[in-house]
Amino acid sequence: MVKGVVVSLVLVGAAPRFLPAEPKEEDAAVERTRRTVRMLDDVYKAAVVLITDKYVHDEDDFPAGSAAIALFDAVRKKGWHDVRLLDVTGEPYDAKNRPRDEFEKKAAEQLRKGRDYVESIESTPDGRFLRAATAIPVVMPKCTMCHPHYKDVPAGRAVGMLSYRLRIE
């Protein structure tokens, strides 16, 4: 790595193993942001599973995915971070759930191929941001109540993703 030249870095899979022996403060900031993404991902996915399990009983009930999208909008409006629930199959439940930008499109492709995590670091005039995408597989039979086209998807294969954009501080 040439000092001061890298603007964007795409990592797939585990955390990078090529950081300098003595990490700089900016590297520590990136790792803190990665930990935040992992924590948010666990919380958001646990909430969707819990809502689906406890409150979704038939097609007339408010879908957990819709509840998650409402939550993500509230988080974004408060200025915390951006997170979007997106399709990776090419057959979204709603057209607005398609990957939009280059990062999301490339992440969806990698998640379809079996990766469970993809990230990129963006440098903009507004600062540095960690872009991350995490896989969402079908985890329970109730998922196919609203998404019948996922019934034949093999266990563990991603049908969706959470796409994150967090400021690196």
Biotite code that builds the C-alpha atoms (Angstrom):
import biotite.structure as struc

atoms = struc.array([
    struc.Atom([0.000, 0.000, 0.000], chain_id="A", res_id=1, res_name="MET", atom_name="CA", element="C"),
    struc.Atom([1.389, 3.387, -0.980], chain_id="A", res_id=2, res_name="VAL", atom_name="CA", element="C"),
    struc.Atom([0.873, 5.886, 1.818], chain_id="A", res_id=3, res_name="LYS", atom_name="CA", element="C"),
    struc.Atom([-1.956, 8.364, 1.150], chain_id="A", res_id=4, res_name="GLY", atom_name="CA", element="C"),
    struc.Atom([-3.012, 6.814, -2.169], chain_id="A", res_id=5, res_name="VAL", atom_name="CA", element="C"),
    struc.Atom([-5.705, 4.289, -1.245], chain_id="A", res_id=6, res_name="VAL", atom_name="CA", element="C"),
    struc.Atom([-9.144, 5.880, -1.495], chain_id="A", res_id=7, res_name="VAL", atom_name="CA", element="C"),
    struc.Atom([-11.395, 2.839, -1.618], chain_id="A", res_id=8, res_name="SER", atom_name="CA", element="C"),
    struc.Atom([-10.797, -0.671, -0.379], chain_id="A", res_id=9, res_name="LEU", atom_name="CA", element="C"),
    struc.Atom([-13.164, -3.560, -0.891], chain_id="A", res_id=10, res_name="VAL", atom_name="CA", element="C"),
    struc.Atom([-12.875, -6.445, 1.537], chain_id="A", res_id=11, res_name="LEU", atom_name="CA", element="C"),
    struc.Atom([-14.778, -9.660, 1.293], chain_id="A", res_id=12, res_name="VAL", atom_name="CA", element="C"),
    struc.Atom([-15.098, -12.119, 4.143], chain_id="A", res_id=13, res_name="GLY", atom_name="CA", element="C"),
    struc.Atom([-13.032, -11.814, 7.293], chain_id="A", res_id=14, res_name="ALA", atom_name="CA", element="C"),
    struc.Atom([-11.371, -8.677, 8.612], chain_id="A", res_id=15, res_name="ALA", atom_name="CA", element="C"),
    struc.Atom([-8.270, -7.617, 6.659], chain_id="A", res_id=16, res_name="PRO", atom_name="CA", element="C"),
    struc.Atom([-4.945, -9.111, 7.647], chain_id="A", res_id=17, res_name="ARG", atom_name="CA", element="C"),
    struc.Atom([-2.669, -6.569, 6.003], chain_id="A", res_id=18, res_name="PHE", atom_name="CA", element="C"),
    struc.Atom([-2.760, -3.667, 8.436], chain_id="A", res_id=19, res_name="LEU", atom_name="CA", element="C"),
    struc.Atom([0.629, -2.318, 9.517], chain_id="A", res_id=20, res_name="PRO", atom_name="CA", element="C"),
    struc.Atom([2.233, -3.918, 12.585], chain_id="A", res_id=21, res_name="ALA", atom_name="CA", element="C"),
    struc.Atom([1.577, -0.732, 14.581], chain_id="A", res_id=22, res_name="GLU", atom_name="CA", element="C"),
    struc.Atom([-1.939, 0.414, 13.621], chain_id="A", res_id=23, res_name="PRO", atom_name="CA", element="C"),
    struc.Atom([-2.449, 4.131, 13.219], chain_id="A", res_id=24, res_name="LYS", atom_name="CA", element="C"),
    struc.Atom([-5.369, 5.890, 14.915], chain_id="A", res_id=25, res_name="GLU", atom_name="CA", element="C"),
    struc.Atom([-7.271, 5.885, 11.594], chain_id="A", res_id=26, res_name="GLU", atom_name="CA", element="C"),
    struc.Atom([-6.985, 2.067, 11.463], chain_id="A", res_id=27, res_name="ASP", atom_name="CA", element="C"),
    struc.Atom([-8.375, 1.858, 15.001], chain_id="A", res_id=28, res_name="ALA", atom_name="CA", element="C"),
    struc.Atom([-11.263, 4.076, 13.897], chain_id="A", res_id=29, res_name="ALA", atom_name="CA", element="C"),
    struc.Atom([-12.046, 1.733, 10.998], chain_id="A", res_id=30, res_name="VAL", atom_name="CA", element="C"),
    struc.Atom([-12.009, -1.280, 13.322], chain_id="A", res_id=31, res_name="GLU", atom_name="CA", element="C"),
    struc.Atom([-14.316, 0.498, 15.818], chain_id="A", res_id=32, res_name="ARG", atom_name="CA", element="C"),
    struc.Atom([-16.724, 1.207, 12.961], chain_id="A", res_id=33, res_name="THR", atom_name="CA", element="C"),
    struc.Atom([-16.584, -2.447, 11.840], chain_id="A", res_id=34, res_name="ARG", atom_name="CA", element="C"),
    struc.Atom([-17.474, -3.537, 15.385], chain_id="A", res_id=35, res_name="ARG", atom_name="CA", element="C"),
    struc.Atom([-20.402, -1.116, 15.348], chain_id="A", res_id=36, res_name="THR", atom_name="CA", element="C"),
    struc.Atom([-21.652, -2.622, 12.087], chain_id="A", res_id=37, res_name="VAL", atom_name="CA", element="C"),
    struc.Atom([-21.406, -6.131, 13.547], chain_id="A", res_id=38, res_name="ARG", atom_name="CA", element="C"),
    struc.Atom([-23.357, -5.042, 16.636], chain_id="A", res_id=39, res_name="MET", atom_name="CA", element="C"),
    struc.Atom([-26.044, -3.253, 14.601], chain_id="A", res_id=40, res_name="LEU", atom_name="CA", element="C"),
    struc.Atom([-26.340, -6.233, 12.272], chain_id="A", res_id=41, res_name="ASP", atom_name="CA", element="C"),
    struc.Atom([-26.904, -8.598, 15.186], chain_id="A", res_id=42, res_name="ASP", atom_name="CA", element="C"),
    struc.Atom([-29.489, -6.280, 16.766], chain_id="A", res_id=43, res_name="VAL", atom_name="CA", element="C"),
    struc.Atom([-31.420, -5.596, 13.548], chain_id="A", res_id=44, res_name="TYR", atom_name="CA", element="C"),
    struc.Atom([-31.522, -9.240, 12.466], chain_id="A", res_id=45, res_name="LYS", atom_name="CA", element="C"),
    struc.Atom([-32.530, -10.435, 15.941], chain_id="A", res_id=46, res_name="ALA", atom_name="CA", element="C"),
    struc.Atom([-35.370, -7.887, 15.953], chain_id="A", res_id=47, res_name="ALA", atom_name="CA", element="C"),
    struc.Atom([-36.684, -9.038, 12.558], chain_id="A", res_id=48, res_name="VAL", atom_name="CA", element="C"),
    struc.Atom([-36.606, -12.707, 13.608], chain_id="A", res_id=49, res_name="VAL", atom_name="CA", element="C"),
    struc.Atom([-38.307, -11.884, 16.927], chain_id="A", res_id=50, res_name="LEU", atom_name="CA", element="C"),
    struc.Atom([-41.022, -9.796, 15.245], chain_id="A", res_id=51, res_name="ILE", atom_name="CA", element="C"),
    struc.Atom([-41.623, -12.513, 12.651], chain_id="A", res_id=52, res_name="THR", atom_name="CA", element="C"),
    struc.Atom([-41.749, -15.248, 15.281], chain_id="A", res_id=53, res_name="ASP", atom_name="CA", element="C"),
    struc.Atom([-43.985, -13.474, 17.795], chain_id="A", res_id=54, res_name="LYS", atom_name="CA", element="C"),
    struc.Atom([-46.180, -11.131, 15.747], chain_id="A", res_id=55, res_name="TYR", atom_name="CA", element="C"),
    struc.Atom([-46.484, -12.386, 12.162], chain_id="A", res_id=56, res_name="VAL", atom_name="CA", element="C"),
    struc.Atom([-49.117, -15.120, 11.965], chain_id="A", res_id=57, res_name="HIS", atom_name="CA", element="C"),
    struc.Atom([-50.742, -14.612, 8.560], chain_id="A", res_id=58, res_name="ASP", atom_name="CA", element="C"),
    struc.Atom([-50.470, -12.476, 5.431], chain_id="A", res_id=59, res_name="GLU", atom_name="CA", element="C"),
    struc.Atom([-52.597, -9.699, 6.956], chain_id="A", res_id=60, res_name="ASP", atom_name="CA", element="C"),
    struc.Atom([-50.099, -9.006, 9.754], chain_id="A", res_id=61, res_name="ASP", atom_name="CA", element="C"),
    struc.Atom([-47.594, -6.162, 9.456], chain_id="A", res_id=62, res_name="PHE", atom_name="CA", element="C"),
    struc.Atom([-44.448, -7.767, 7.958], chain_id="A", res_id=63, res_name="PRO", atom_name="CA", element="C"),
    struc.Atom([-41.223, -7.698, 9.958], chain_id="A", res_id=64, res_name="ALA", atom_name="CA", element="C"),
    struc.Atom([-39.389, -6.405, 6.872], chain_id="A", res_id=65, res_name="GLY", atom_name="CA", element="C"),
    struc.Atom([-41.710, -3.395, 6.755], chain_id="A", res_id=66, res_name="SER", atom_name="CA", element="C"),
    struc.Atom([-41.115, -2.803, 10.465], chain_id="A", res_id=67, res_name="ALA", atom_name="CA", element="C"),
    struc.Atom([-37.354, -2.940, 9.846], chain_id="A", res_id=68, res_name="ALA", atom_name="CA", element="C"),
    struc.Atom([-37.588, -0.435, 6.996], chain_id="A", res_id=69, res_name="ILE", atom_name="CA", element="C"),
    struc.Atom([-39.576, 1.948, 9.237], chain_id="A", res_id=70, res_name="ALA", atom_name="CA", element="C"),
    struc.Atom([-36.924, 1.538, 11.952], chain_id="A", res_id=71, res_name="LEU", atom_name="CA", element="C"),
    struc.Atom([-34.108, 2.181, 9.451], chain_id="A", res_id=72, res_name="PHE", atom_name="CA", element="C"),
    struc.Atom([-35.844, 5.359, 8.246], chain_id="A", res_id=73, res_name="ASP", atom_name="CA", element="C"),
    struc.Atom([-36.156, 6.606, 11.849], chain_id="A", res_id=74, res_name="ALA", atom_name="CA", element="C"),
    struc.Atom([-32.452, 5.878, 12.506], chain_id="A", res_id=75, res_name="VAL", atom_name="CA", element="C"),
    struc.Atom([-31.420, 7.720, 9.318], chain_id="A", res_id=76, res_name="ARG", atom_name="CA", element="C"),
    struc.Atom([-33.658, 10.728, 10.096], chain_id="A", res_id=77, res_name="LYS", atom_name="CA", element="C"),
    struc.Atom([-31.976, 11.027, 13.522], chain_id="A", res_id=78, res_name="LYS", atom_name="CA", element="C"),
    struc.Atom([-28.629, 11.250, 11.716], chain_id="A", res_id=79, res_name="GLY", atom_name="CA", element="C"),
    struc.Atom([-27.100, 8.054, 13.100], chain_id="A", res_id=80, res_name="TRP", atom_name="CA", element="C"),
    struc.Atom([-26.349, 6.051, 9.956], chain_id="A", res_id=81, res_name="HIS", atom_name="CA", element="C"),
    struc.Atom([-27.863, 4.686, 6.777], chain_id="A", res_id=82, res_name="ASP", atom_name="CA", element="C"),
    struc.Atom([-29.020, 1.093, 6.544], chain_id="A", res_id=83, res_name="VAL", atom_name="CA", element="C"),
    struc.Atom([-31.163, -0.372, 3.798], chain_id="A", res_id=84, res_name="ARG", atom_name="CA", element="C"),
    struc.Atom([-32.897, -3.729, 3.416], chain_id="A", res_id=85, res_name="LEU", atom_name="CA", element="C"),
    struc.Atom([-32.221, -4.920, -0.131], chain_id="A", res_id=86, res_name="LEU", atom_name="CA", element="C"),
    struc.Atom([-32.881, -7.879, -2.408], chain_id="A", res_id=87, res_name="ASP", atom_name="CA", element="C"),
    struc.Atom([-29.984, -9.867, -3.857], chain_id="A", res_id=88, res_name="VAL", atom_name="CA", element="C"),
    struc.Atom([-32.013, -12.372, -5.927], chain_id="A", res_id=89, res_name="THR", atom_name="CA", element="C"),
    struc.Atom([-33.034, -10.007, -8.715], chain_id="A", res_id=90, res_name="GLY", atom_name="CA", element="C"),
    struc.Atom([-36.707, -10.506, -7.805], chain_id="A", res_id=91, res_name="GLU", atom_name="CA", element="C"),
    struc.Atom([-37.365, -7.908, -5.075], chain_id="A", res_id=92, res_name="PRO", atom_name="CA", element="C"),
    struc.Atom([-40.610, -7.788, -3.118], chain_id="A", res_id=93, res_name="TYR", atom_name="CA", element="C"),
    struc.Atom([-40.639, -4.068, -3.946], chain_id="A", res_id=94, res_name="ASP", atom_name="CA", element="C"),
    struc.Atom([-38.642, -2.314, -6.694], chain_id="A", res_id=95, res_name="ALA", atom_name="CA", element="C"),
    struc.Atom([-37.202, 0.191, -4.183], chain_id="A", res_id=96, res_name="LYS", atom_name="CA", element="C"),
    struc.Atom([-35.390, -2.750, -2.553], chain_id="A", res_id=97, res_name="ASN", atom_name="CA", element="C"),
    struc.Atom([-32.984, -3.122, -5.486], chain_id="A", res_id=98, res_name="ARG", atom_name="CA", element="C"),
    struc.Atom([-29.306, -2.299, -4.982], chain_id="A", res_id=99, res_name="PRO", atom_name="CA", element="C"),
    struc.Atom([-28.784, 1.299, -6.160], chain_id="A", res_id=100, res_name="ARG", atom_name="CA", element="C"),
    struc.Atom([-25.155, 2.299, -6.318], chain_id="A", res_id=101, res_name="ASP", atom_name="CA", element="C"),
    struc.Atom([-22.001, 0.529, -7.437], chain_id="A", res_id=102, res_name="GLU", atom_name="CA", element="C"),
    struc.Atom([-21.130, -0.686, -3.940], chain_id="A", res_id=103, res_name="PHE", atom_name="CA", element="C"),
    struc.Atom([-24.570, -2.246, -3.390], chain_id="A", res_id=104, res_name="GLU", atom_name="CA", element="C"),
    struc.Atom([-24.572, -3.883, -6.831], chain_id="A", res_id=105, res_name="LYS", atom_name="CA", element="C"),
    struc.Atom([-21.122, -5.422, -6.316], chain_id="A", res_id=106, res_name="LYS", atom_name="CA", element="C"),
    struc.Atom([-21.988, -6.469, -2.761], chain_id="A", res_id=107, res_name="ALA", atom_name="CA", element="C"),
    struc.Atom([-25.199, -8.175, -3.945], chain_id="A", res_id=108, res_name="ALA", atom_name="CA", element="C"),
    struc.Atom([-23.180, -10.094, -6.526], chain_id="A", res_id=109, res_name="GLU", atom_name="CA", element="C"),
    struc.Atom([-20.663, -11.244, -3.884], chain_id="A", res_id=110, res_name="GLN", atom_name="CA", element="C"),
    struc.Atom([-23.405, -12.237, -1.429], chain_id="A", res_id=111, res_name="LEU", atom_name="CA", element="C"),
    struc.Atom([-25.164, -14.262, -4.155], chain_id="A", res_id=112, res_name="ARG", atom_name="CA", element="C"),
    struc.Atom([-21.868, -16.122, -4.597], chain_id="A", res_id=113, res_name="LYS", atom_name="CA", element="C"),
    struc.Atom([-21.874, -17.157, -0.933], chain_id="A", res_id=114, res_name="GLY", atom_name="CA", element="C"),
    struc.Atom([-20.041, -14.379, 0.898], chain_id="A", res_id=115, res_name="ARG", atom_name="CA", element="C"),
    struc.Atom([-21.653, -13.200, 4.117], chain_id="A", res_id=116, res_name="ASP", atom_name="CA", element="C"),
    struc.Atom([-19.932, -9.796, 4.418], chain_id="A", res_id=117, res_name="TYR", atom_name="CA", element="C"),
    struc.Atom([-18.562, -7.215, 1.979], chain_id="A", res_id=118, res_name="VAL", atom_name="CA", element="C"),
    struc.Atom([-17.148, -3.783, 2.802], chain_id="A", res_id=119, res_name="GLU", atom_name="CA", element="C"),
    struc.Atom([-15.617, -0.715, 1.235], chain_id="A", res_id=120, res_name="SER", atom_name="CA", element="C"),
    struc.Atom([-14.092, 2.432, 2.690], chain_id="A", res_id=121, res_name="ILE", atom_name="CA", element="C"),
    struc.Atom([-15.182, 5.648, 0.976], chain_id="A", res_id=122, res_name="GLU", atom_name="CA", element="C"),
    struc.Atom([-13.383, 8.951, 1.229], chain_id="A", res_id=123, res_name="SER", atom_name="CA", element="C"),
    struc.Atom([-15.584, 11.937, 0.403], chain_id="A", res_id=124, res_name="THR", atom_name="CA", element="C"),
    struc.Atom([-15.395, 15.679, 1.043], chain_id="A", res_id=125, res_name="PRO", atom_name="CA", element="C"),
    struc.Atom([-17.731, 14.986, 4.015], chain_id="A", res_id=126, res_name="ASP", atom_name="CA", element="C"),
    struc.Atom([-15.362, 12.442, 5.560], chain_id="A", res_id=127, res_name="GLY", atom_name="CA", element="C"),
    struc.Atom([-14.624, 8.738, 5.497], chain_id="A", res_id=128, res_name="ARG", atom_name="CA", element="C"),
    struc.Atom([-17.381, 6.159, 5.561], chain_id="A", res_id=129, res_name="PHE", atom_name="CA", element="C"),
    struc.Atom([-17.516, 2.420, 5.985], chain_id="A", res_id=130, res_name="LEU", atom_name="CA", element="C"),
    struc.Atom([-19.868, 0.779, 3.526], chain_id="A", res_id=131, res_name="ARG", atom_name="CA", element="C"),
    struc.Atom([-20.784, -2.756, 4.553], chain_id="A", res_id=132, res_name="ALA", atom_name="CA", element="C"),
    struc.Atom([-23.252, -5.345, 3.329], chain_id="A", res_id=133, res_name="ALA", atom_name="CA", element="C"),
    struc.Atom([-24.332, -8.440, 5.240], chain_id="A", res_id=134, res_name="THR", atom_name="CA", element="C"),
    struc.Atom([-26.207, -11.454, 3.923], chain_id="A", res_id=135, res_name="ALA", atom_name="CA", element="C"),
    struc.Atom([-29.798, -12.244, 4.830], chain_id="A", res_id=136, res_name="ILE", atom_name="CA", element="C"),
    struc.Atom([-30.825, -15.873, 4.257], chain_id="A", res_id=137, res_name="PRO", atom_name="CA", element="C"),
    struc.Atom([-34.300, -17.329, 4.758], chain_id="A", res_id=138, res_name="VAL", atom_name="CA", element="C"),
    struc.Atom([-34.114, -18.371, 8.417], chain_id="A", res_id=139, res_name="VAL", atom_name="CA", element="C"),
    struc.Atom([-37.634, -19.594, 9.142], chain_id="A", res_id=140, res_name="MET", atom_name="CA", element="C"),
    struc.Atom([-40.646, -20.943, 7.248], chain_id="A", res_id=141, res_name="PRO", atom_name="CA", element="C"),
    struc.Atom([-42.696, -17.802, 8.020], chain_id="A", res_id=142, res_name="LYS", atom_name="CA", element="C"),
    struc.Atom([-40.358, -15.794, 5.761], chain_id="A", res_id=143, res_name="CYS", atom_name="CA", element="C"),
    struc.Atom([-41.957, -17.436, 2.729], chain_id="A", res_id=144, res_name="THR", atom_name="CA", element="C"),
    struc.Atom([-45.429, -16.301, 3.783], chain_id="A", res_id=145, res_name="MET", atom_name="CA", element="C"),
    struc.Atom([-44.662, -12.870, 2.291], chain_id="A", res_id=146, res_name="CYS", atom_name="CA", element="C"),
    struc.Atom([-41.945, -14.141, -0.049], chain_id="A", res_id=147, res_name="HIS", atom_name="CA", element="C"),
    struc.Atom([-43.273, -17.352, -1.635], chain_id="A", res_id=148, res_name="PRO", atom_name="CA", element="C"),
    struc.Atom([-40.641, -17.146, -4.390], chain_id="A", res_id=149, res_name="HIS", atom_name="CA", element="C"),
    struc.Atom([-38.009, -17.959, -1.725], chain_id="A", res_id=150, res_name="TYR", atom_name="CA", element="C"),
    struc.Atom([-39.522, -21.395, -0.886], chain_id="A", res_id=151, res_name="LYS", atom_name="CA", element="C"),
    struc.Atom([-37.045, -23.273, -3.074], chain_id="A", res_id=152, res_name="ASP", atom_name="CA", element="C"),
    struc.Atom([-33.970, -21.270, -2.084], chain_id="A", res_id=153, res_name="VAL", atom_name="CA", element="C"),
    struc.Atom([-31.357, -23.580, -0.525], chain_id="A", res_id=154, res_name="PRO", atom_name="CA", element="C"),
    struc.Atom([-30.823, -23.141, 3.223], chain_id="A", res_id=155, res_name="ALA", atom_name="CA", element="C"),
    struc.Atom([-28.238, -20.502, 4.036], chain_id="A", res_id=156, res_name="GLY", atom_name="CA", element="C"),
    struc.Atom([-28.254, -18.833, 0.607], chain_id="A", res_id=157, res_name="ARG", atom_name="CA", element="C"),
    struc.Atom([-28.672, -15.049, 0.716], chain_id="A", res_id=158, res_name="ALA", atom_name="CA", element="C"),
    struc.Atom([-31.945, -13.647, -0.575], chain_id="A", res_id=159, res_name="VAL", atom_name="CA", element="C"),
    struc.Atom([-31.360, -10.174, 0.805], chain_id="A", res_id=160, res_name="GLY", atom_name="CA", element="C"),
    struc.Atom([-28.811, -7.937, 2.434], chain_id="A", res_id=161, res_name="MET", atom_name="CA", element="C"),
    struc.Atom([-28.484, -5.096, 4.860], chain_id="A", res_id=162, res_name="LEU", atom_name="CA", element="C"),
    struc.Atom([-26.466, -2.285, 3.294], chain_id="A", res_id=163, res_name="SER", atom_name="CA", element="C"),
    struc.Atom([-24.787, 0.025, 5.822], chain_id="A", res_id=164, res_name="TYR", atom_name="CA", element="C"),
    struc.Atom([-23.062, 3.406, 5.516], chain_id="A", res_id=165, res_name="ARG", atom_name="CA", element="C"),
    struc.Atom([-21.414, 4.631, 8.733], chain_id="A", res_id=166, res_name="LEU", atom_name="CA", element="C"),
    struc.Atom([-19.103, 7.577, 9.269], chain_id="A", res_id=167, res_name="ARG", atom_name="CA", element="C"),
    struc.Atom([-15.638, 6.522, 10.429], chain_id="A", res_id=168, res_name="ILE", atom_name="CA", element="C"),
    struc.Atom([-14.870, 8.601, 13.514], chain_id="A", res_id=169, res_name="GLU", atom_name="CA", element="C"),
])
